[in-house]
Amino acid sequence: MQNYGINKSKKVILKKIYILAAFIALTTAPLLCSAQETEPDKVMVMKIRAEIDPRMNRYVELALEHATEIEADYVIVDMDTYGGAVTDAKDIVENIMNFEKPVWVFINKDAASAGALISISCDSIYMAPGANIGAATVVTSDGAAAPDKYQSYMRSTMRSIAEENGRDPKIAEAMVDQSLEVDSVSKAGQVITFSTTEAIKYGFCEGKVNSISEILEKNGVTNYTIDEYELGATEKIISIFLNPFISGILILVIIGGIWFELQTPGVGFPIAAAILAAILYFVPYYLNGLAANWEIICFVIGIVLIAMEVFVIPGFGVAGVLGITFTLGSLILVMLNNDIFNFSFVGINDLLVAVTVTLGAFLGSLILLFVGGVKLTESKAFASIALTDTMDKKEGYTSNFKTESMVDKKGEAYTVLRPSGKVIIENEIYDAYTRGDYISKGEKIIVTSDEGTSLKVKLDQ
């Protein structure tokens, strides 16, 4: 009887524990279930649907930075491109391969040339029905095959990336070099371009899909959110300043502001406007990889040479010509994706646009200076910030700094006079000018007028 009481007591205790456990389980089950629910995977989609150039290079760089910031689990490249600059494509490839999370590409139409290079650098390739990949031969701006050194570089790059991602390196090379023959795949004399079905057959595509959601479904990703990357407001503003029309206006302000300041030093606002326009002009091109450091340095050198010609070296000679050449040349080169004067991959249209915009802005600035400059200097607004009063001789003012008349004194040209320069008279050097005549250094001169701070001279014949 005693043992039975003990057993009964144990059963009561166990029953109470069981009821308590059941109660706890029922009350905490919803919380446990919610805790077990995983957060949706983050999928970032970026679009490569234009030419591969410095702008696209920067877009991909910013997109991958954004993917890192939002801690994206997967990145999908939505691609449709005929290719572009190999150098920019190589930068994009490096950024993709250095990205820690999976990067998949969806070729919804074409991945030619540099597009094929970028595609095989991704972890997986998916293609829409009717899409193509290949034809990676490097061509110049006129469509002709580039020299062999470029082809060799592209072949090597395609081969190494294909090997890295487990794809046939020989096929990758044959996408570049038409002289290569791959058994049962292609014959010599044609570069490889795969359709979707062919790409799947030869290991250059993981599957045929119609949408990005199908790619995720094939990879078992069912719970996800998609973040389609777009350039931010700052980048959109920067892209506005890459418009040739806007660039032309900025060049006009740069040249006009500098020239006006050199003609009327001390006014201030023309050079301030020129500096602001130069910043707005160069920074967007620099951020997009078009403006190289040496091109900006050439622009600065050009401005310095022009200033030296105006303030230090009399007349208009070598320094002035070089200054204008350096300045205009750098403004043109900044717009072009050249590789230190190598224009092999610069389209003729791009070159014409850059030259037309720069020279048009230069001529426009000269017209504005000649037509509007006089009106500006006579305006009340200009008078309020600059000293425009004159001290006329009839009012008793004189600017003659000589203690005795210099008229009829003779000397020789100390520098070239075209028409201004310096002369030497009785071992003293004076500023001088002619009525427009050209006088070579060392030629004999005679003073015809000494009013003002410069002597008016002519040839002593």
Long-range contacts (C-beta under 8 A, 24 or more apart in sequence): 38-223, 40-223, 40-224, 40-225, 41-73, 41-74, 41-221, 41-223, 41-224, 41-225, 42-70, 42-71, 42-72, 42-73, 42-74, 42-224, 42-225, 42-227, 43-72, 43-73, 43-74, 43-75, 43-76, 43-212, 43-216, 43-221, 43-224, 43-225, 43-226, 43-227, 44-70, 44-72, 44-74, 44-75, 44-76, 44-226, 44-227, 44-228, 44-229, 45-75, 45-76, 45-77, 45-78, 45-212, 45-226, 45-227, 45-228, 45-229, 46-75, 46-76, 46-77, 46-78, 46-228, 46-229, 47-77, 47-78, 47-79, 47-228, 47-229, 48-77, 48-78, 48-79, 48-80, 48-81, 48-115, 48-118, 49-78, 49-79, 49-80, 49-81, 50-81, 51-81, 51-82, 51-83, 51-84, 52-81, 52-83, 52-84, 52-85, 52-88, 52-89, 52-92, 52-114, 52-115, 52-118, 53-84, 53-85, 53-88, 53-337, 54-85, 54-88, 54-288, 54-289, 54-290, 54-337, 55-239, 55-242, 55-288, 55-289, 56-84, 56-88, 56-92, 57-88, 57-91, 57-92, 57-288, 57-289, 58-287, 58-288, 58-289, 59-231, 60-92, 60-95, 60-96, 61-91, 61-95, 62-229, 62-231, 62-235, 63-229, 64-95, 64-96, 64-99, 66-229, 67-99, 67-101, 67-229, 68-99, 70-227, 72-101, 72-227, 73-101, 73-102, 73-224, 74-101, 74-102, 74-103, 74-104, 74-216, 74-219, 74-221, 74-224, 75-99, 75-101, 75-102, 75-103, 75-104, 76-103, 76-104, 76-105, 76-106, 76-212, 76-215, 77-103, 77-104, 77-105, 77-106, 77-118, 77-119, 77-122, 78-106, 78-108, 78-212, 79-105, 79-106, 79-107, 79-108, 79-110, 79-111, 79-115, 79-118, 79-119, 80-107, 80-108, 80-109, 80-110, 80-111, 81-110, 81-111, 81-112, 81-114, 81-115, 82-110, 82-112, 82-113, 82-115, 83-112, 83-113, 83-114, 83-115, 83-116, 83-136, 84-113, 84-114, 85-114, 85-337, 85-345, 86-114, 86-117, 86-138, 86-150, 86-153, 86-154, 86-345, 87-339, 88-114, 88-289, 89-114, 89-115, 89-117, 89-118, 90-117, 90-157, 92-118, 92-121, 93-117, 93-118, 93-121, 93-157, 93-161, 96-121, 96-122, 97-121, 97-161, 97-164, 104-215, 104-219, 106-209, 106-212, 106-215, 107-131, 107-132, 107-133, 107-205, 112-136, 112-193, 113-137, 113-138, 113-139, 116-158, 116-175, 117-154, 117-157, 117-158, 117-161, 120-158, 120-161, 120-162, 120-165, 120-167, 120-172, 120-204, 121-161, 121-165, 122-165, 123-165, 124-206, 124-215, 124-219, 125-199, 125-204, 125-205, 125-206, 126-205, 126-206, 126-207, 126-208, 126-209, 126-214, 126-215, 126-218, 127-196, 127-199, 127-200, 127-205, 127-207, 127-208, 127-209, 128-196, 128-208, 128-209, 128-210, 129-196, 129-208, 129-210, 130-195, 130-196, 131-195, 131-196, 132-193, 132-194, 132-195, 132-196, 133-193, 133-194, 133-199, 133-204, 133-205, 134-175, 134-191, 134-192, 134-193, 134-194, 135-175, 135-191, 135-192, 135-193, 136-175, 136-176, 136-191, 137-176, 137-177, 137-178, 137-191, 138-176, 140-344, 140-345, 141-343, 141-344, 141-345, 141-346, 141-347, 141-348, 142-348, 146-344, 146-345, 151-176, 151-177, 166-203, 167-203, 167-204, 168-202, 168-203, 168-204, 171-202, 171-203, 171-204, 238-283, 238-284, 238-287, 238-288, 239-284, 241-280, 241-281, 241-283, 241-284, 242-284, 242-285, 242-288, 244-335, 244-353, 244-354, 244-357, 245-357, 247-281, 247-335, 247-357, 248-357, 248-358, 248-360, 248-361, 248-364, 249-361, 250-277, 250-278, 250-280, 250-281, 251-277, 251-281, 251-331, 251-357, 251-358, 251-361, 251-362, 251-365, 252-361, 252-362, 252-364, 252-365, 252-368, 253-277, 253-365, 254-278, 254-281, 254-331, 255-327, 255-361, 255-362, 255-365, 256-365, 256-368, 256-369, 258-303, 258-306, 259-365, 259-366, 259-369, 260-369, 260-373, 262-306, 262-307, 262-310, 262-311, 263-373, 264-377, 264-386, 266-386, 267-385, 267-386, 268-385, 269-385, 281-331, 281-334, 282-334, 285-334, 285-335, 290-334, 290-335, 290-336, 290-337, 291-334, 292-340, 294-340, 295-330, 295-333, 295-334, 296-330, 296-334, 298-326, 298-329, 298-330, 298-333, 299-326, 299-327, 299-330, 299-331, 299-334, 301-326, 302-326, 302-327, 302-328, 302-329, 302-330, 303-327, 314-415, 314-416, 314-417, 314-418, 314-420, 314-421, 314-422, 315-415, 315-416, 315-417, 315-418, 315-419, 315-420, 315-421, 316-418, 317-416, 317-418, 328-358, 328-359, 328-362, 331-358, 332-358, 393-451, 399-451, 399-452, 399-453, 400-450, 400-451, 400-452, 401-453, 402-450, 405-450, 406-430, 406-447, 406-450, 406-455, 407-447, 407-448, 407-449, 407-450, 408-446, 408-447, 409-446, 409-447, 410-444, 410-445, 410-446, 410-447, 410-460, 411-444, 411-445, 411-447, 412-442, 412-443, 412-444, 412-445, 413-439, 413-440, 413-441, 413-442, 413-443, 413-445, 414-441, 415-441, 416-440, 416-441, 417-445, 417-457, 420-454, 423-455, 423-457, 425-455, 430-454, 430-455, 431-455, 432-456, 432-457, 433-457, 434-458
